[in-house]
Each structure stands twice: as structure tokens, then as C-alpha cells.
């Protein structure tokens, strides 16, 4: 007899309720990850790279505890049933998912195995069960601020219990044969992934190190530094939260424990500002749980008839970071090279796509999904619909980010631009943010030939803004 632990977006040993349930049963524990068949919003290329390294690290962690991480490929209800038969399993535990395809898959597994096994499902990826958080009238939240107030009220200043990692795991007498990590073919054949992987150690230990580093050195400066893409002012924990090498419960608890250790009743204003961003992640999951159609469709139905443009060449230039607007191009090149983009810059490049180019927010969401290592479906959907003006708590559609003013405000010395656009590094701070406005002698001195070394702007932002507002006006007449 044994207990199967089905792991997905929770690739960790600490604060792992599904694993703790299996350990408490006193039977051999069989951890397993199943690579599922392609479905809507299956992991993109960058996420698959991260997943490969995360599985390798987790496998080593299990081996250090006398266990193994088994791998499978195929429909989970089939793979898990075969493993249950091979190991004599009497129970199956896993942590719930929010994504529509994941929830549907979990339901199939429960139907297929529930008659033969004890099946237990836990909340291992969120601060709170989505069904527990509701407005006074019992409806889902659509606005963040009251949602944040209720999250704080429900959690308070108490530290949620975090389950420790088991030191040893009871192993079966014989391990069944399963595919190797290489069989999953998560890495690309053309090795574009090597620079990306150099930026990100994808392990649970790395997640805890990153959290400690941020809390030790940067959290008190977060409210100001969070908007400066050249600084180390953000935590960069989103990839670890995405695949669950760190749980939001652990983050919440650590911040509150540090406050208590300093003799405070509650975290500082700066720490609360950061926890508020953790709650934004929670808000995104809340919305996707209650409104699963938003992965493909706007939450605000009036945007179903919005006249989005079609511009294949424009989309390709945007994806490659060749728009001629430095802050936009720098962000998209950072994304391509590292699998991550600073949040302030994400908003700028998203506004450029949806407002300046007038392209459908799903075009950007799909590109981010394929290139971000932290491509969480709920966060991706909320972010794009927020910028496009068609989602919950959305920015008004008439809010159109000006790339030049954003660049001057948040990267005044051009550190971020020079890092990702080395061809412009020789320009002065005055010219760097808008090379097309620089004088010919300045361009010559910096060895920048517009249209050759760096593209000329692909559009006039002022005219694009007028066109965007005209599209909004036209949509209201439909």
C-alpha cells in the first residue's frame, strides 16, 4: 500500500499540504509529476525550460530524503491509475488548481479514481480558498481595494501555519519504471534557453534565498524603487510563486514573523505595500476562478465589440523589440533574453501594443505566455485586461502610457535602456530616450544610424493616441 502525491504548480517540499497528508498516513509516499497533453494555455516555451530545471531540482530534493520523483506523460487519470495499480496505492492527494483546463482535469481524475482511492484535495497555492472570499452580497470581487481589505481582515496579522518539509520519506519496496526527465522534451532543440537559464536558478532553495535577499536588503525601499526598472527594487519572486517553489503562505508568514521579531504588531508600511502586490496575485486567481472565460474573453462584455486592429508586421516588430521606442524595445529584449520583464515596463509595452498599435490584448497575452518564465494564466490575463481597459479594476481606456514620458520618469539616467539597447549606449541621457529627436551630430558621435543600427519610430505616439480614443468612441456606437 502507498499514497500517490500528484505535483503540478507546487514543486516544493515546504508548506506542501498534499505531501504532508501522504506522510501522515504512514505508508510509502509516491511523488509524481505528469506532463499533460496539450490543452488551451499549456505551458509556453520559457515556462517549459523553467519546469525542466525545477523538476530536476525537486527530484534531487526527494532523493536526499530517500525518495524519488516519478514522471509520467499523458492524461493524468490514466497515468495515475496505472501508477496506483503498480504501487498498490490506496490514496491520492494533490493541491487544487485555478486554471479552467486544470480544474477540468482535476475533476476527471477525481471521477476516475475516487471509487478506488481515497482522494484528498488541498489549497496549496493561494493565501485563501477562492470560494471563501466574497463581497457582502456573496458575489465575487471585481475591484481590488475592497478585496485587499477582506484578505487582510481574514488573515489579520497572524502568521498562517506553514508546514515544514519532511526530513525522510518512506519509500516503496520497488519503484515502478517511469520516463526520464529527458523524455519529457521540455528543453528546445535550438538552445536559445541557455542565457535565460543563466539568470534563474530554478530550485526551492533558490526561491528561499531570493526571498531572504529581498527582505534583508530591499523591502523598505520598495514603494519607491518598485517603479525603477534599472534598480534591484523588486523581489523577482514571481517565477518561484508561479510553479510553487515558494507558496504565498510562506511569503506572508515570513514578512509577519520579521515584523514580530522587530517588536512590531504589524509589518511596516513598505512591507504592506509589497504584500499588497502578493494580494494582486491572489486577486488574479480569484477572478479566474469565478470568471474562467476571461482567459479568452474580456470581463467587461462591452469590449466584445471593440474594433481591434490587425497588423501582422507591427506585431512582429513589437515582439522583436524593434518599435523605435527605446523603453518598449528594452523591455521586450529583456523579456527575450531573460524570460522576465520588470512590471512597470510590462505596463508600458502592453499599453503600446493595445493603445498605440491597437492590437488585441490576446496577441500580447500569447507572446508573454510563450516567453515569460512566470507566465501564470491568471496574472497574465489580469495584467493584459487591466492595461487594455477591458477587465476588472481596469485602467480607464483613455489612460494611454506615453513611452517617452514614462522612460524619462522611471529611467532618467538611462541605465535600463543602455543595459538592453547597447547600440544606443553612446547617446547622451538627453537623446537616449528618443533617438529620433537627437541631432545628426549627436547620432554621428554615438555611432547610431537610425533605420540601420536602431529603427526609427514605427508610429507617431500623438496620432496613435487620437486613433485609440476614436476606436473607443466607435465601439460605444456599436
Residue pairs with C-beta under 8 A, 6 or more apart in sequence:
1 27
1 28
1 88
1 89
1 90
2 27
2 28
2 29
2 30
2 87
2 88
2 89
2 90
2 172
3 21
3 22
3 25
3 27
3 28
3 29
3 30
3 89
3 90
3 91
3 92
3 93
4 22
4 30
4 32
4 80
4 83
4 84
4 87
4 89
4 91
4 92
4 93
4 117
5 18
5 19
5 22
5 29
5 30
5 31
5 32
5 92
5 93
5 94
6 18
6 32
6 33
6 34
6 76
6 80
6 92
6 93
6 94
6 109
7 18
7 31
7 32
7 33
7 58
7 69
7 94
8 33
8 94
8 95
8 97
8 102
8 244
9 95
9 97
9 125
9 242
9 243
9 244
10 16
10 18
10 95
10 124
10 125
10 243
10 244
10 247
11 33
11 54
11 55
11 58
11 204
11 243
11 244
11 245
12 58
12 165
12 204
12 207
12 244
12 245
12 246
12 247
13 19
13 58
13 61
13 62
13 65
13 165
13 166
13 204
14 162
14 163
14 164
14 165
14 204
14 247
14 250
15 124
15 162
15 163
15 247
15 249
15 250
16 95
16 124
16 163
16 165
17 93
17 95
17 122
17 123
17 124
17 163
18 93
18 94
18 95
18 120
18 122
18 124
19 29
19 31
19 93
19 166
20 163
20 166
21 91
21 93
21 120
21 122
22 29
22 91
22 93
23 29
23 166
23 169
23 170
25 91
26 170
27 90
27 91
27 170
28 87
28 170
28 171
28 172
28 173
29 67
29 169
29 170
29 171
30 70
30 83
30 87
30 89
30 172
31 62
31 67
31 68
31 69
31 70
31 169
32 69
32 70
32 71
32 72
32 79
32 80
32 83
32 178
33 55
33 58
33 69
33 70
33 71
33 72
34 71
34 72
34 73
34 74
34 76
34 79
34 80
35 71
35 72
35 73
35 74
35 184
35 186
36 42
36 74
36 75
36 76
36 105
37 74
37 75
39 101
39 105
40 100
40 101
40 295
40 296
41 99
41 101
41 295
41 369
41 377
42 101
43 51
43 375
44 369
44 370
44 371
44 372
44 375
45 188
45 370
45 371
46 193
46 196
46 339
46 370
46 371
46 372
46 373
46 375
47 242
47 243
47 369
47 372
47 373
47 375
48 186
48 187
49 186
49 187
49 188
49 193
49 196
49 197
49 339
49 373
50 200
50 202
50 239
50 242
50 243
50 339
50 373
51 186
51 243
52 181
52 184
52 186
52 187
53 197
53 200
53 201
53 202
53 203
54 202
54 203
54 243
54 245
55 69
55 71
55 181
55 184
55 186
56 181
57 202
57 203
57 204
57 205
57 206
58 69
58 203
58 204
59 68
59 69
59 181
61 203
61 204
62 68
62 69
62 169
65 166
65 167
65 168
65 169
66 168
66 169
66 171
67 169
67 171
68 171
68 175
70 83
70 175
70 176
70 178
71 178
71 179
71 180
71 181
71 183
71 184
72 79
72 80
72 83
72 178
72 179
73 79
73 179
73 183
73 184
75 108
76 105
76 108
76 109
77 105
77 108
77 109
77 111
77 112
77 113
80 92
80 109
80 113
81 112
81 113
83 89
83 176
83 178
84 92
84 113
84 116
84 117
86 176
87 172
87 176
89 117
90 117
90 118
91 117
91 118
91 119
91 120
92 109
92 113
92 117
92 118
92 119
92 120
93 119
93 120
93 121
93 122
94 106
94 109
94 121
94 122
95 121
95 122
95 123
95 124
95 125
95 244
96 103
96 106
96 121
96 122
96 123
96 124
96 125
97 103
97 105
97 106
97 125
98 125
98 126
98 130
98 285
98 288
98 289
98 377
98 378
99 288
99 295
99 377
99 378
100 288
100 292
100 295
103 292
106 121
109 119
110 119
110 121
113 119
123 129
124 244
124 247
125 244
125 247
125 248
125 285
126 248
126 282
126 285
127 151
127 155
127 160
127 248
127 249
127 252
127 278
127 279
127 282
128 151
128 154
128 155
128 282
130 285
130 286
130 289
130 290
131 289
132 154
133 141
133 147
133 150
133 151
133 154
133 286
134 140
134 141
135 141
135 146
140 286
140 287
140 290
140 291
141 147
141 150
141 283
141 286
141 287
141 392
142 287
142 299
142 392
142 393
143 392
143 393
144 279
144 280
144 283
144 392
144 393
147 279
147 282
147 283
147 286
148 276
148 279
148 283
151 279
151 282
152 279
155 252
157 256
157 259
157 265
157 266
157 267
158 256
159 252
159 253
159 256
159 257
159 260
160 249
160 252
160 253
161 249
162 247
162 249
162 250
162 253
187 193
195 337
195 338
196 337
196 338
196 339
196 373
199 338
199 339
199 340
200 206
200 239
200 338
200 339
200 340
200 373
202 239
202 243
202 245
203 245
204 240
204 245
204 246
206 240
206 245
207 237
207 240
207 245
207 246
208 246
210 235
210 236
210 237
210 240
211 235
211 237
211 240
211 246
211 250
211 251
211 254
214 234
214 235
214 236
214 237
215 254
215 255
215 258
217 232
218 225
218 232
218 233
218 234
218 235
219 235
219 255
219 270
219 271
219 274
220 268
220 270
220 271
221 233
221 270
222 233
222 234
222 270
222 271
222 273
222 274
223 269
223 270
223 273
224 233
225 231
225 232
225 233
225 234
226 233
226 234
226 273
226 277
226 343
226 344
227 233
227 344
227 410
228 344
228 410
228 411
229 330
229 331
229 342
229 344
229 345
229 410
229 411
229 416
230 411
230 413
230 415
230 416
230 419
234 342
234 343
235 274
236 340
237 246
237 251
238 281
238 340
238 374
238 376
238 379
239 339
239 340
239 373
239 374
240 246
241 247
241 248
241 251
241 281
241 374
241 376
242 373
242 374
242 375
242 376
248 278
248 281
248 282
251 275
251 278
252 275
252 278
255 267
255 271
255 274
255 275
256 266
256 267
258 267
258 271
259 265
259 266
259 267
259 268
259 271
266 272
267 275
280 382
281 376
281 378
281 379
283 382
283 392
283 393
284 376
284 378
284 379
284 381
284 382
284 383
285 378
287 294
287 299
287 378
287 381
287 382
287 391
287 392
288 294
288 295
288 377
288 378
288 381
288 382
291 299
294 381
294 385
294 391
295 377
295 381
296 362
297 304
298 304
298 306
298 361
298 385
298 388
298 390
298 391
299 385
299 390
299 391
299 392
300 389
300 390
300 391
300 394
302 475
302 476
303 388
303 389
303 390
303 475
305 475
305 478
306 390
306 471
306 472
306 475
307 471
307 474
307 475
308 358
308 359
308 360
308 471
309 357
309 358
309 359
309 471
310 359
311 357
311 358
311 359
314 357
314 359
314 458
315 353
315 357
315 359
315 363
317 323
317 455
317 458
318 328
318 332
318 349
318 352
318 353
318 357
318 359
318 364
319 332
319 367
320 332
320 336
321 328
321 329
321 330
321 331
321 332
321 333
321 336
321 420
322 329
322 455
322 458
323 329
323 352
323 455
323 457
323 458
324 435
324 436
324 454
324 455
324 456
324 457
324 458
325 352
325 403
325 404
325 457
325 458
325 461
326 403
326 407
326 417
326 421
326 424
326 432
326 433
326 434
326 435
327 345
327 348
327 403
327 404
327 406
327 407
327 411
327 416
327 417
327 433
328 348
328 349
328 352
328 403
329 420
329 421
330 345
330 416
330 417
330 419
330 420
330 421
331 341
331 342
331 345
331 346
331 348
331 349
331 420
332 341
332 349
333 420
333 421
334 340
334 341
334 342
334 345
334 419
334 420
335 341
335 368
335 371
335 372
336 371
337 420
339 371
339 372
339 373
339 374
340 372
340 373
340 374
341 349
341 372
342 416
344 406
344 410
345 416
346 368
346 383
347 383
347 387
347 401
348 401
348 403
348 406
348 407
349 364
350 361
350 364
350 383
350 384
350 387
350 388
351 387
351 399
351 400
351 401
352 401
352 403
353 359
353 361
353 363
353 364
354 360
354 361
354 364
354 384
354 387
354 388
354 389
355 400
355 401
355 464
355 465
355 468
356 400
356 403
356 459
356 461
356 464
356 465
356 468
357 459
357 464
358 464
358 467
358 468
358 471
361 384
361 385
361 387
361 388
361 390
362 384
364 384
365 380
365 381
365 384
368 375
368 380
368 384
369 375
369 377
369 380
372 380
381 391
382 391
382 392
384 391
385 391
385 392
385 394
386 392
386 393
386 394
386 395
387 394
387 395
388 394
388 397
389 395
389 396
389 397
389 399
390 397
397 468
397 472
398 469
398 472
400 465
400 468
400 469
402 461
402 465
403 461
404 433
404 434
404 461
407 417
407 433
408 433
411 417
411 433
412 429
413 429
414 427
414 429
414 432
414 433
417 424
417 432
417 433
418 424
418 425
418 432
421 454
423 448
423 453
423 454
424 432
424 435
424 446
424 448
424 454
425 446
426 445
426 446
426 447
426 448
427 435
427 438
427 442
427 443
427 446
427 448
428 442
428 446
431 437
431 438
431 439
431 442
431 443
431 446
435 443
435 448
435 450
435 454
436 450
436 456
436 457
438 446
438 448
443 449
443 450
447 453
448 454
450 456
